[in-house]
Amino acid sequence: MKRMHVFISGRVQGVAFRHYTVKTALSLNLRGWVRNLDDGRVEAVFEGDDSAVDTMLAWCRKGPSSARVTLVDVQEGPFSGQYKDFKIKF
């Protein structure tokens, strides 16, 4: 099990990035959250099986077809198990 905290830059707001992140994360049985930041980036925390988190990170580097991802900053941390679902934070 692993945890990744990511910051995604590019055209990632106003393109349903959070919605598709939730949909993809849930399909991979991941837990955590995603939110928009005031500086135009998207921030997310993913927890779950190693391979599922890796698959999610690969998806984040592309995003939905309407997005244009330019950078994904990834910070690995210890798995906490504190999340029970995956949701959008406001």
N, C-alpha and C positions, 0 to 999 in steps of 0.2 A: 504494500500500500504506500502511496506517496501523495504529497501535497505540492502544488505549484501555484504561485501567486504571479499573475501576469498583467502587464500593461501593454495595450495594443494601440499603435499609432497609425495614422493615415485617415482616409475617409471612412470612419467607422461609427459615426453618429448620424442619425437620420436615415439609416439604410437597413433598419431592423436587425442590426448586429446582435443586440441583446436577446431579442426574440429567438433568433436562430441558434445563439449560444445555449440558451436554456433547452431548446428542442434537442440539440446535438448532445449536450451533457446528460440529459435524462435518458436518451437512447443508449448511452454508454454506462448507465448506472453510476454516474458521478454525483457527488454532493458538493455544495458550495454556493457561490453567488457571482453575479455580474452586475456592474453599474457603469453609467456614464460619468466621466469626470469633467469638471468645469473647463479644463484645458483642451478638451476635444478628444482625449483618449478614452478607451474603455479599460476598466480594471476588472479582474476576475480572480477567484480562488477556486481551484479544482482539487478535490480529494477523491481517491478511489484506487482501483487496481492500477498497477504500473502501466500496463499496456493500454488501458483505457485513457489514462491521463496523457500518455504519449500520443495517442490518436487524436485527442482533443487539442493538444498543442499544435499538431500538424494542421488541423482544421482552422485554428486561430490564425495561422500564417496566411491563409487564403480568405477565410470568412465567406459570407454569402456573396452571390454573384454581383450584387450592387455595391459591395465594399471594395476599397483599395487599401490593403494593408501594406504599410511601409516598414514597420518595425514591431517586433514582439520582444519585450523585455521580460525574461523569465527568472523568477527567484524561487529556488527550491527550498522547502522548509520541512520540518517534521510533521508527519501525519498526526492530526489531532482527533479525528472522529467526532468533532463537535457539531457537524452539520447533519441534518436528517433529510434534507431535500436539496434541490437546486432551484434558486429563485433570483429574480431581479431585485436588487436593492435600490432604494431611492434616497 
